[in-house]
Amino acid sequence: MEEAKIARVTRQSNKRRNPRRLRRAITSTGKPGAVEWTVHEQALLGKMSDADLARRLGRTFVAIRVRRNRLGIPNYRHPVRRWTPEEEALLVLTCID
């Protein structure tokens, strides 16, 4: 009862009764999920290849790629470039022939 009152006063949900919070925090192994990203780690995204950064930070390649994509940071040495109208026109002409 006291724990519920403290949670209500501090405006925090009761972790035992919030299954969504438990799902996010605990994996199937019963261990806590991944460590939060630091500002320094996020600053390194896109500055080197995802594989090199994964080894350096001790995270998985997929974790690096997902975080970089969520933040909209282009891949190292492979920036996203939009097609120019001239390139699109050339592509359409090539497909018609």
Biopython code that builds the backbone (N, CA, C, O; Angstrom):
import numpy as np
from Bio.PDB.StructureBuilder import StructureBuilder

atoms = [
    (1, "MET", "N", (0.819, -1.190, 0.000)),
    (1, "MET", "CA", (0.000, 0.000, 0.000)),
    (1, "MET", "C", (0.866, 1.258, 0.000)),
    (1, "MET", "O", (0.592, 2.199, -0.745)),
    (2, "GLU", "N", (1.890, 1.279, 0.817)),
    (2, "GLU", "CA", (2.776, 2.432, 0.897)),
    (2, "GLU", "C", (3.477, 2.677, -0.436)),
    (2, "GLU", "O", (3.656, 3.824, -0.847)),
    (3, "GLU", "N", (3.870, 1.599, -1.110)),
    (3, "GLU", "CA", (4.557, 1.714, -2.404)),
    (3, "GLU", "C", (3.646, 2.349, -3.453)),
    (3, "GLU", "O", (4.093, 3.171, -4.253)),
    (4, "ALA", "N", (2.382, 1.972, -3.447)),
    (4, "ALA", "CA", (1.415, 2.532, -4.395)),
    (4, "ALA", "C", (1.204, 4.019, -4.123)),
    (4, "ALA", "O", (1.050, 4.807, -5.056)),
    (5, "LYS", "N", (1.196, 4.400, -2.856)),
    (5, "LYS", "CA", (1.002, 5.808, -2.504)),
    (5, "LYS", "C", (2.193, 6.644, -2.976)),
    (5, "LYS", "O", (2.018, 7.742, -3.504)),
    (6, "ILE", "N", (3.398, 6.121, -2.782)),
    (6, "ILE", "CA", (4.604, 6.825, -3.239)),
    (6, "ILE", "C", (4.587, 6.973, -4.755)),
    (6, "ILE", "O", (4.927, 8.032, -5.282)),
    (7, "ALA", "N", (4.190, 5.912, -5.456)),
    (7, "ALA", "CA", (4.132, 5.965, -6.925)),
    (7, "ALA", "C", (3.128, 7.013, -7.387)),
    (7, "ALA", "O", (3.374, 7.730, -8.357)),
    (8, "ARG", "N", (2.000, 7.100, -6.694)),
    (8, "ARG", "CA", (0.978, 8.067, -7.075)),
    (8, "ARG", "C", (1.466, 9.494, -6.834)),
    (8, "ARG", "O", (1.241, 10.370, -7.670)),
    (9, "VAL", "N", (2.123, 9.738, -5.714)),
    (9, "VAL", "CA", (2.609, 11.070, -5.386)),
    (9, "VAL", "C", (3.714, 11.510, -6.342)),
    (9, "VAL", "O", (3.762, 12.673, -6.742)),
    (10, "THR", "N", (4.606, 10.581, -6.712)),
    (10, "THR", "CA", (5.705, 10.916, -7.624)),
    (10, "THR", "C", (5.309, 10.792, -9.088)),
    (10, "THR", "O", (6.121, 11.012, -9.987)),
    (11, "ARG", "N", (4.049, 10.436, -9.312)),
    (11, "ARG", "CA", (3.502, 10.277, -10.675)),
    (11, "ARG", "C", (4.249, 9.237, -11.495)),
    (11, "ARG", "O", (4.473, 9.413, -12.693)),
    (12, "GLN", "N", (4.624, 8.169, -10.841)),
    (12, "GLN", "CA", (5.265, 7.046, -11.528)),
    (12, "GLN", "C", (4.326, 5.857, -11.460)),
    (12, "GLN", "O", (3.655, 5.630, -10.453)),
    (13, "SER", "N", (4.289, 5.104, -12.544)),
    (13, "SER", "CA", (3.417, 3.940, -12.560)),
    (13, "SER", "C", (4.002, 2.845, -11.683)),
    (13, "SER", "O", (5.210, 2.783, -11.454)),
    (14, "ASN", "N", (3.132, 2.002, -11.210)),
    (14, "ASN", "CA", (3.562, 0.855, -10.421)),
    (14, "ASN", "C", (4.164, -0.160, -11.379)),
    (14, "ASN", "O", (3.450, -0.720, -12.211)),
    (15, "LYS", "N", (5.450, -0.404, -11.278)),
    (15, "LYS", "CA", (6.147, -1.244, -12.244)),
    (15, "LYS", "C", (5.620, -2.671, -12.253)),
    (15, "LYS", "O", (5.667, -3.342, -13.284)),
    (16, "ARG", "N", (5.124, -3.135, -11.130)),
    (16, "ARG", "CA", (4.606, -4.503, -11.087)),
    (16, "ARG", "C", (3.292, -4.633, -11.833)),
    (16, "ARG", "O", (2.954, -5.710, -12.323)),
    (17, "ARG", "N", (2.560, -3.553, -11.920)),
    (17, "ARG", "CA", (1.239, -3.625, -12.549)),
    (17, "ARG", "C", (1.227, -3.081, -13.969)),
    (17, "ARG", "O", (0.170, -3.037, -14.599)),
    (18, "ASN", "N", (2.361, -2.672, -14.479)),
    (18, "ASN", "CA", (2.418, -2.113, -15.819)),
    (18, "ASN", "C", (3.166, -3.091, -16.728)),
    (18, "ASN", "O", (4.391, -3.024, -16.827)),
    (19, "PRO", "N", (2.442, -4.001, -17.393)),
    (19, "PRO", "CA", (3.115, -5.027, -18.202)),
    (19, "PRO", "C", (3.895, -4.453, -19.381)),
    (19, "PRO", "O", (4.902, -5.035, -19.785)),
    (20, "ARG", "N", (3.453, -3.320, -19.946)),
    (20, "ARG", "CA", (4.176, -2.736, -21.078)),
    (20, "ARG", "C", (5.567, -2.280, -20.640)),
    (20, "ARG", "O", (6.545, -2.477, -21.362)),
    (21, "ARG", "N", (5.652, -1.675, -19.467)),
    (21, "ARG", "CA", (6.946, -1.242, -18.953)),
    (21, "ARG", "C", (7.837, -2.454, -18.688)),
    (21, "ARG", "O", (9.032, -2.423, -18.982)),
    (22, "LEU", "N", (7.267, -3.506, -18.143)),
    (22, "LEU", "CA", (8.050, -4.721, -17.893)),
    (22, "LEU", "C", (8.545, -5.323, -19.196)),
    (22, "LEU", "O", (9.686, -5.778, -19.276)),
    (23, "ARG", "N", (7.699, -5.331, -20.215)),
    (23, "ARG", "CA", (8.097, -5.889, -21.508)),
    (23, "ARG", "C", (9.269, -5.130, -22.099)),
    (23, "ARG", "O", (10.169, -5.733, -22.683)),
    (24, "ARG", "N", (9.267, -3.800, -21.952)),
    (24, "ARG", "CA", (10.364, -3.004, -22.495)),
    (24, "ARG", "C", (11.654, -3.205, -21.714)),
    (24, "ARG", "O", (12.740, -3.182, -22.293)),
    (25, "ALA", "N", (11.545, -3.401, -20.407)),
    (25, "ALA", "CA", (12.730, -3.416, -19.562)),
    (25, "ALA", "C", (13.365, -4.787, -19.408)),
    (25, "ALA", "O", (14.565, -4.877, -19.151)),
    (26, "ILE", "N", (12.599, -5.849, -19.558)),
    (26, "ILE", "CA", (13.129, -7.179, -19.279)),
    (26, "ILE", "C", (12.987, -8.051, -20.519)),
    (26, "ILE", "O", (11.915, -8.126, -21.120)),
    (27, "THR", "N", (14.066, -8.700, -20.891)),
    (27, "THR", "CA", (14.056, -9.593, -22.037)),
    (27, "THR", "C", (13.590, -10.976, -21.606)),
    (27, "THR", "O", (13.261, -11.182, -20.437)),
    (28, "SER", "N", (13.559, -11.904, -22.517)),
    (28, "SER", "CA", (13.119, -13.265, -22.201)),
    (28, "SER", "C", (14.070, -13.966, -21.238)),
    (28, "SER", "O", (13.697, -14.955, -20.608)),
    (29, "THR", "N", (15.292, -13.460, -21.120)),
    (29, "THR", "CA", (16.256, -14.067, -20.205)),
    (29, "THR", "C", (16.059, -13.590, -18.776)),
    (29, "THR", "O", (16.658, -14.138, -17.851)),
    (30, "GLY", "N", (15.232, -12.581, -18.587)),
    (30, "GLY", "CA", (15.006, -12.051, -17.255)),
    (30, "GLY", "C", (16.007, -10.982, -16.865)),
    (30, "GLY", "O", (15.966, -10.472, -15.746)),
    (31, "LYS", "N", (16.905, -10.634, -17.777)),
    (31, "LYS", "CA", (17.890, -9.599, -17.508)),
    (31, "LYS", "C", (17.396, -8.275, -18.079)),
    (31, "LYS", "O", (16.595, -8.274, -19.013)),
    (32, "PRO", "N", (17.850, -7.159, -17.545)),
    (32, "PRO", "CA", (17.432, -5.865, -18.090)),
    (32, "PRO", "C", (17.811, -5.721, -19.562)),
    (32, "PRO", "O", (18.747, -6.363, -20.039)),
    (33, "GLY", "N", (17.080, -4.879, -20.266)),
    (33, "GLY", "CA", (17.348, -4.642, -21.682)),
    (33, "GLY", "C", (18.657, -3.918, -21.896)),
    (33, "GLY", "O", (19.462, -3.785, -20.974)),
    (34, "ALA", "N", (18.868, -3.455, -23.101)),
    (34, "ALA", "CA", (20.120, -2.799, -23.469)),
    (34, "ALA", "C", (20.337, -1.524, -22.662)),
    (34, "ALA", "O", (19.389, -0.884, -22.206)),
    (35, "VAL", "N", (21.584, -1.180, -22.501)),
    (35, "VAL", "CA", (21.970, 0.032, -21.792)),
    (35, "VAL", "C", (21.571, 1.247, -22.629)),
    (35, "VAL", "O", (21.655, 1.214, -23.856)),
    (36, "GLU", "N", (21.141, 2.309, -21.968)),
    (36, "GLU", "CA", (20.751, 3.531, -22.665)),
    (36, "GLU", "C", (21.939, 4.111, -23.432)),
    (36, "GLU", "O", (23.092, 3.924, -23.044)),
    (37, "TRP", "N", (21.645, 4.809, -24.513)),
    (37, "TRP", "CA", (22.680, 5.438, -25.335)),
    (37, "TRP", "C", (23.133, 6.727, -24.668)),
    (37, "TRP", "O", (22.313, 7.500, -24.174)),
    (38, "THR", "N", (24.436, 6.954, -24.657)),
    (38, "THR", "CA", (24.962, 8.213, -24.129)),
    (38, "THR", "C", (25.065, 9.223, -25.275)),
    (38, "THR", "O", (25.001, 8.852, -26.448)),
    (39, "VAL", "N", (25.222, 10.475, -24.930)),
    (39, "VAL", "CA", (25.366, 11.534, -25.939)),
    (39, "VAL", "C", (26.634, 11.294, -26.756)),
    (39, "VAL", "O", (26.643, 11.499, -27.970)),
    (40, "HIS", "N", (27.698, 10.863, -26.093)),
    (40, "HIS", "CA", (28.966, 10.602, -26.780)),
    (40, "HIS", "C", (28.813, 9.465, -27.798)),
    (40, "HIS", "O", (29.336, 9.553, -28.909)),
    (41, "GLU", "N", (28.100, 8.403, -27.421)),
    (41, "GLU", "CA", (27.892, 7.281, -28.344)),
    (41, "GLU", "C", (27.079, 7.724, -29.552)),
    (41, "GLU", "O", (27.399, 7.356, -30.682)),
    (42, "GLN", "N", (26.037, 8.504, -29.328)),
    (42, "GLN", "CA", (25.202, 8.975, -30.431)),
    (42, "GLN", "C", (25.970, 9.912, -31.356)),
    (42, "GLN", "O", (25.710, 9.953, -32.559)),
    (43, "ALA", "N", (26.915, 10.664, -30.797)),
    (43, "ALA", "CA", (27.717, 11.578, -31.613)),
    (43, "ALA", "C", (28.622, 10.805, -32.572)),
    (43, "ALA", "O", (29.015, 11.341, -33.608)),
    (44, "LEU", "N", (28.958, 9.560, -32.248)),
    (44, "LEU", "CA", (29.825, 8.759, -33.112)),
    (44, "LEU", "C", (29.083, 8.115, -34.283)),
    (44, "LEU", "O", (29.712, 7.645, -35.231)),
    (45, "LEU", "N", (27.759, 8.091, -34.223)),
    (45, "LEU", "CA", (26.979, 7.473, -35.300)),
    (45, "LEU", "C", (27.211, 8.218, -36.610)),
    (45, "LEU", "O", (27.118, 9.445, -36.655)),
    (46, "GLY", "N", (27.511, 7.480, -37.672)),
    (46, "GLY", "CA", (27.748, 8.070, -38.974)),
    (46, "GLY", "C", (29.158, 8.571, -39.176)),
    (46, "GLY", "O", (29.497, 9.013, -40.274)),
    (47, "LYS", "N", (29.993, 8.517, -38.149)),
    (47, "LYS", "CA", (31.377, 8.987, -38.259)),
    (47, "LYS", "C", (32.333, 7.870, -38.669)),
    (47, "LYS", "O", (33.457, 8.129, -39.099)),
    (48, "MET", "N", (31.875, 6.624, -38.531)),
    (48, "MET", "CA", (32.656, 5.460, -38.950)),
    (48, "MET", "C", (31.657, 4.380, -39.345)),
    (48, "MET", "O", (30.456, 4.530, -39.119)),
    (49, "SER", "N", (32.142, 3.306, -39.925)),
    (49, "SER", "CA", (31.227, 2.255, -40.363)),
    (49, "SER", "C", (30.493, 1.658, -39.167)),
    (49, "SER", "O", (31.004, 1.660, -38.047)),
    (50, "ASP", "N", (29.290, 1.149, -39.417)),
    (50, "ASP", "CA", (28.491, 0.565, -38.347)),
    (50, "ASP", "C", (29.202, -0.618, -37.691)),
    (50, "ASP", "O", (29.125, -0.792, -36.475)),
    (51, "ALA", "N", (29.888, -1.421, -38.484)),
    (51, "ALA", "CA", (30.590, -2.590, -37.940)),
    (51, "ALA", "C", (31.723, -2.161, -37.012)),
    (51, "ALA", "O", (31.887, -2.731, -35.934)),
    (52, "ASP", "N", (32.502, -1.165, -37.419)),
    (52, "ASP", "CA", (33.594, -0.676, -36.577)),
    (52, "ASP", "C", (33.059, -0.049, -35.287)),
    (52, "ASP", "O", (33.616, -0.257, -34.209)),
    (53, "LEU", "N", (31.989, 0.710, -35.408)),
    (53, "LEU", "CA", (31.408, 1.344, -34.235)),
    (53, "LEU", "C", (30.821, 0.310, -33.281)),
    (53, "LEU", "O", (30.903, 0.470, -32.063)),
    (54, "ALA", "N", (30.234, -0.741, -33.827)),
    (54, "ALA", "CA", (29.682, -1.812, -32.989)),
    (54, "ALA", "C", (30.786, -2.466, -32.160)),
    (54, "ALA", "O", (30.612, -2.717, -30.968)),
    (55, "ARG", "N", (31.910, -2.735, -32.795)),
    (55, "ARG", "CA", (33.047, -3.323, -32.057)),
    (55, "ARG", "C", (33.565, -2.349, -31.001)),
    (55, "ARG", "O", (33.882, -2.755, -29.883)),
    (56, "ARG", "N", (33.650, -1.084, -31.349)),
    (56, "ARG", "CA", (34.197, -0.083, -30.432)),
    (56, "ARG", "C", (33.310, 0.122, -29.205)),
    (56, "ARG", "O", (33.808, 0.260, -28.089)),
    (57, "LEU", "N", (31.977, 0.140, -29.422)),
    (57, "LEU", "CA", (31.053, 0.399, -28.324)),
    (57, "LEU", "C", (30.592, -0.861, -27.608)),
    (57, "LEU", "O", (29.992, -0.784, -26.535)),
    (58, "GLY", "N", (30.872, -2.028, -28.199)),
    (58, "GLY", "CA", (30.414, -3.272, -27.582)),
    (58, "GLY", "C", (28.923, -3.496, -27.760)),
    (58, "GLY", "O", (28.279, -4.133, -26.927)),
    (59, "ARG", "N", (28.376, -2.970, -28.849)),
    (59, "ARG", "CA", (26.965, -3.157, -29.191)),
    (59, "ARG", "C", (26.880, -3.974, -30.473)),
    (59, "ARG", "O", (27.891, -4.183, -31.143)),
    (60, "THR", "N", (25.693, -4.432, -30.815)),
    (60, "THR", "CA", (25.549, -5.220, -32.035)),
    (60, "THR", "C", (25.477, -4.299, -33.247)),
    (60, "THR", "O", (25.147, -3.118, -33.138)),
    (61, "PHE", "N", (25.792, -4.870, -34.400)),
    (61, "PHE", "CA", (25.725, -4.136, -35.662)),
    (61, "PHE", "C", (24.300, -3.642, -35.905)),
    (61, "PHE", "O", (24.098, -2.508, -36.340)),
    (62, "VAL", "N", (23.324, -4.488, -35.626)),
    (62, "VAL", "CA", (21.923, -4.129, -35.852)),
    (62, "VAL", "C", (21.510, -2.984, -34.932)),
    (62, "VAL", "O", (20.779, -2.088, -35.355)),
    (63, "ALA", "N", (21.968, -2.999, -33.678)),
    (63, "ALA", "CA", (21.637, -1.920, -32.744)),
    (63, "ALA", "C", (22.176, -0.582, -33.243)),
    (63, "ALA", "O", (21.511, 0.448, -33.132)),
    (64, "ILE", "N", (23.383, -0.611, -33.788)),
    (64, "ILE", "CA", (23.983, 0.620, -34.324)),
    (64, "ILE", "C", (23.169, 1.117, -35.510)),
    (64, "ILE", "O", (22.832, 2.298, -35.589)),
    (65, "ARG", "N", (22.857, 0.213, -36.431)),
    (65, "ARG", "CA", (22.118, 0.594, -37.638)),
    (65, "ARG", "C", (20.726, 1.127, -37.298)),
    (65, "ARG", "O", (20.289, 2.127, -37.869)),
    (66, "VAL", "N", (20.030, 0.469, -36.378)),
    (66, "VAL", "CA", (18.678, 0.894, -36.009)),
    (66, "VAL", "C", (18.712, 2.279, -35.365)),
    (66, "VAL", "O", (17.893, 3.137, -35.695)),
    (67, "ARG", "N", (19.648, 2.499, -34.457)),
    (67, "ARG", "CA", (19.734, 3.793, -33.784)),
    (67, "ARG", "C", (20.074, 4.916, -34.772)),
    (67, "ARG", "O", (19.505, 6.006, -34.704)),
    (68, "ARG", "N", (21.006, 4.637, -35.688)),
    (68, "ARG", "CA", (21.394, 5.630, -36.688)),
    (68, "ARG", "C", (20.208, 5.976, -37.586)),
    (68, "ARG", "O", (19.975, 7.147, -37.889)),
    (69, "ASN", "N", (19.467, 4.966, -38.005)),
    (69, "ASN", "CA", (18.303, 5.204, -38.864)),
    (69, "ASN", "C", (17.211, 5.972, -38.136)),
    (69, "ASN", "O", (16.594, 6.865, -38.717)),
    (70, "ARG", "N", (16.962, 5.638, -36.870)),
    (70, "ARG", "CA", (15.931, 6.341, -36.099)),
    (70, "ARG", "C", (16.264, 7.815, -35.914)),
    (70, "ARG", "O", (15.368, 8.657, -35.857)),
    (71, "LEU", "N", (17.548, 8.121, -35.821)),
    (71, "LEU", "CA", (17.959, 9.515, -35.661)),
    (71, "LEU", "C", (18.129, 10.228, -37.003)),
    (71, "LEU", "O", (18.407, 11.426, -37.032)),
    (72, "GLY", "N", (17.965, 9.503, -38.114)),
    (72, "GLY", "CA", (18.077, 10.105, -39.442)),
    (72, "GLY", "C", (19.494, 10.453, -39.830)),
    (72, "GLY", "O", (19.713, 11.380, -40.610)),
    (73, "ILE", "N", (20.465, 9.723, -39.298)),
    (73, "ILE", "CA", (21.869, 9.977, -39.610)),
    (73, "ILE", "C", (22.272, 9.099, -40.784)),
    (73, "ILE", "O", (22.071, 7.886, -40.728)),
    (74, "PRO", "N", (22.835, 9.669, -41.849)),
    (74, "PRO", "CA", (23.218, 8.853, -43.001)),
    (74, "PRO", "C", (24.374, 7.917, -42.670)),
    (74, "PRO", "O", (25.169, 8.168, -41.764)),
    (75, "ASN", "N", (24.440, 6.838, -43.429)),
    (75, "ASN", "CA", (25.497, 5.848, -43.246)),
    (75, "ASN", "C", (26.853, 6.454, -43.599)),
    (75, "ASN", "O", (26.943, 7.324, -44.465)),
    (76, "TYR", "N", (27.879, 6.001, -42.943)),
    (76, "TYR", "CA", (29.240, 6.487, -43.171)),
    (76, "TYR", "C", (29.651, 6.214, -44.611)),
    (76, "TYR", "O", (29.563, 5.078, -45.077)),
    (77, "ARG", "N", (30.096, 7.239, -45.313)),
    (77, "ARG", "CA", (30.547, 7.192, -46.709)),
    (77, "ARG", "C", (29.457, 6.784, -47.701)),
    (77, "ARG", "O", (29.752, 6.542, -48.871)),
    (78, "HIS", "N", (28.224, 6.706, -47.257)),
    (78, "HIS", "CA", (27.111, 6.387, -48.151)),
    (78, "HIS", "C", (25.939, 7.317, -47.854)),
    (78, "HIS", "O", (24.877, 6.857, -47.434)),
    (79, "PRO", "N", (26.118, 8.615, -48.066)),
    (79, "PRO", "CA", (25.025, 9.536, -47.754)),
    (79, "PRO", "C", (23.827, 9.304, -48.676)),
    (79, "PRO", "O", (23.977, 8.871, -49.818)),
    (80, "VAL", "N", (22.654, 9.598, -48.163)),
    (80, "VAL", "CA", (21.428, 9.464, -48.957)),
    (80, "VAL", "C", (21.349, 10.662, -49.890)),
    (80, "VAL", "O", (21.463, 11.809, -49.459)),
    (81, "ARG", "N", (21.153, 10.382, -51.171)),
    (81, "ARG", "CA", (21.074, 11.447, -52.152)),
    (81, "ARG", "C", (19.781, 11.289, -52.939)),
    (81, "ARG", "O", (19.443, 10.193, -53.385)),
    (82, "ARG", "N", (19.077, 12.374, -53.100)),
    (82, "ARG", "CA", (17.829, 12.363, -53.865)),
    (82, "ARG", "C", (18.132, 12.379, -55.364)),
    (82, "ARG", "O", (19.155, 12.904, -55.802)),
    (83, "TRP", "N", (17.220, 11.794, -56.135)),
    (83, "TRP", "CA", (17.349, 11.813, -57.586)),
    (83, "TRP", "C", (17.044, 13.220, -58.083)),
    (83, "TRP", "O", (16.126, 13.873, -57.587)),
    (84, "THR", "N", (17.811, 13.684, -59.061)),
    (84, "THR", "CA", (17.528, 14.977, -59.680)),
    (84, "THR", "C", (16.435, 14.772, -60.729)),
    (84, "THR", "O", (16.244, 13.652, -61.203)),
    (85, "PRO", "N", (15.723, 15.824, -61.095)),
    (85, "PRO", "CA", (14.700, 15.687, -62.138)),
    (85, "PRO", "C", (15.289, 15.163, -63.456)),
    (85, "PRO", "O", (14.629, 14.407, -64.169)),
    (86, "GLU", "N", (16.515, 15.558, -63.778)),
    (86, "GLU", "CA", (17.151, 15.077, -65.014)),
    (86, "GLU", "C", (17.390, 13.561, -64.949)),
    (86, "GLU", "O", (17.181, 12.853, -65.934)),
    (87, "GLU", "N", (17.822, 13.078, -63.801)),
    (87, "GLU", "CA", (18.059, 11.633, -63.643)),
    (87, "GLU", "C", (16.749, 10.851, -63.729)),
    (87, "GLU", "O", (16.704, 9.771, -64.318)),
    (88, "GLU", "N", (15.685, 11.401, -63.139)),
    (88, "GLU", "CA", (14.384, 10.735, -63.212)),
    (88, "GLU", "C", (13.878, 10.683, -64.651)),
    (88, "GLU", "O", (13.340, 9.667, -65.090)),
    (89, "ALA", "N", (14.053, 11.781, -65.379)),
    (89, "ALA", "CA", (13.622, 11.817, -66.784)),
    (89, "ALA", "C", (14.403, 10.794, -67.605)),
    (89, "ALA", "O", (13.826, 10.104, -68.446)),
    (90, "LEU", "N", (15.699, 10.692, -67.367)),
    (90, "LEU", "CA", (16.521, 9.721, -68.071)),
    (90, "LEU", "C", (16.065, 8.296, -67.767)),
    (90, "LEU", "O", (16.041, 7.440, -68.652)),
    (91, "LEU", "N", (15.709, 8.053, -66.524)),
    (91, "LEU", "CA", (15.237, 6.734, -66.124)),
    (91, "LEU", "C", (13.922, 6.382, -66.831)),
    (91, "LEU", "O", (13.741, 5.253, -67.287)),
    (92, "VAL", "N", (13.024, 7.336, -66.916)),
    (92, "VAL", "CA", (11.749, 7.109, -67.590)),
    (92, "VAL", "C", (11.981, 6.839, -69.073)),
    (92, "VAL", "O", (11.363, 5.939, -69.640)),
    (93, "LEU", "N", (12.864, 7.608, -69.706)),
    (93, "LEU", "CA", (13.149, 7.402, -71.130)),
    (93, "LEU", "C", (13.784, 6.048, -71.375)),
    (93, "LEU", "O", (13.496, 5.399, -72.381)),
    (94, "THR", "N", (14.640, 5.615, -70.470)),
    (94, "THR", "CA", (15.304, 4.324, -70.614)),
    (94, "THR", "C", (14.304, 3.175, -70.501)),
    (94, "THR", "O", (14.421, 2.170, -71.202)),
    (95, "CYS", "N", (13.327, 3.330, -69.620)),
    (95, "CYS", "CA", (12.326, 2.270, -69.408)),
    (95, "CYS", "C", (11.366, 2.168, -70.593)),
    (95, "CYS", "O", (10.860, 1.085, -70.890)),
    (96, "ILE", "N", (11.115, 3.283, -71.267)),
    (96, "ILE", "CA", (10.177, 3.283, -72.392)),
    (96, "ILE", "C", (10.783, 2.583, -73.602)),
    (96, "ILE", "O", (10.076, 1.876, -74.321)),
    (97, "ASP", "N", (12.059, 2.764, -73.834)),
    (97, "ASP", "CA", (12.702, 2.182, -75.015)),
    (97, "ASP", "C", (12.833, 0.713, -74.951)),
    (97, "ASP", "O", (13.357, 0.099, -75.880)),
]
sb = StructureBuilder()
sb.init_structure("model")
sb.init_model(0)
sb.init_chain("A")
sb.init_seg("    ")
for serial, (resi, resn, name, xyz) in enumerate(atoms, 1):
    if name == "N":
        sb.init_residue(resn, " ", resi, " ")
    sb.init_atom(name, np.array(xyz, "f"), 0.0, 1.0, " ", f" {name:<3s}", serial, name[0])
structure = sb.get_structure()
